Amino acid sequence: MKKLALHWQILLGMALGVVFALIMTNFSWGADFIEDWIKPFGTIFINALKLIAVPLILASLIKGVSDLKDISQLSKMGFRTIGTYILTTIIAVSIGLVVVNLIKPGSTITEETRAELVESYGGDAELKRQDAEKQKEAGPLQALVDIVPSNIVGAAGSNANMLQVIFFAIFFGIGLILIPEEQAEPVKKFFDGFNEVILKMIDIIMLTAPFGVFALLAALVVEAPSADLFAALGMYALCVIGGLLLMIGVYTLLVWVFTKKTPSFFINGISPAQLLAFSTSSSAATLPVTMERVEEHLGVEKEVSSFVLPIGATINMDGTSLYQAVAAVFIAQAFGMDLDFGTQLGIIATATLASIGSAAVPGAGMVMLVIVLAQAGIPEAGLALIFAIDRPLDMCRTTVNVTGDASVSMLVAKSVGKLREVPLVKNWNDNYKK
């Protein structure tokens, strides 16, 4: 018998968790049973995700930066590539914030449900609020000072200090580029292996996702048994998908304006890679197909695609960043927290930087969301609100990530004179040859 795909297992776990909790609420001891014997497994699952956040940043980001080989590659093509990726990520996060602030999916939760949520997770929320108050009392450049750690071991001891870990990882990667290759090679091999181990750990954790979701949803239904919460989840999903569709529109517009290639040419050329990204939820797994489509069907020279696309698979996570912005504000709305303009600017900065360290594998975006929540002072326990529908949304945002990689490769190739003409008939034949 064929095994169910992971995303279907997660959806099944979600449904079973809700049904199980609804059944248990009919017994006087049901809520206590779920609280004592079911909810802890959900907590363990969240802790496992938080556990690998720092190693994931270090391994993925150091590997990505050191793979640039030498500083000269960061000159003409390098700066344009990284600069464009950062720009599109900022645009993606901004779109996410605009959509979620306009629709306000979390505000549909009633005061009663919100009060129950705050009562359940109020301790964490209060600690985060206290930290936020301390930040407000600091000087105007304190945020910049806080990025540079005085002790990397101490910084790595808390997910709230993730910007410091990101700074160290980039600094370390640049150091690897600058030293002689024979001296850097053993260190790079170590981090290559370390990165593979972390990716495998993510695979293992994601295998337990259906059980974690079951526990989280069961506890959530018992603690806040209101239909309005699930309606809000539906609105949240629509916000994410709507934002992602807008971002694909931005990519096609940029390609059209700067390369003079029509939207149909771009979409026809990259659509097989988009479908593979949707089915695998992995930019890394899709990379070979993305490179083939970009080179053979979009006209990008190999020397550009081989440089731009692997970097994109590591640092360009526009769909993930957009989702993180929507999720962070949604969770804050669900807890009745009012995020000021400064905090939301912080979300843009944190989501942009966190996306650089986001591994190109299923589920990594949820790990990075922990960073965004902690930095914005939003209770991390709010992950319980959204994880049940994370996997289907992961499929959508990975499609956007891959689309972004392809569009940036075209923009960079055009800027350095490496975008050749591709006959339209080639794409037409490719679409209909089967």
PyMOL commands that set and color helices and strands:
alter all, ss='L'
color gray80, all
select helices_A, chain A and resi 6-24+30-51+53-66+71-74+76-103+105-108+111-137+142-147+152-155+159-178+181-207+209-223+227-259+263-280+283-297+302-315+318-334+341-356+364-376+380-415+424-432
alter helices_A, ss='H'
color red, helices_A
deselect
rebuild
show_as cartoon
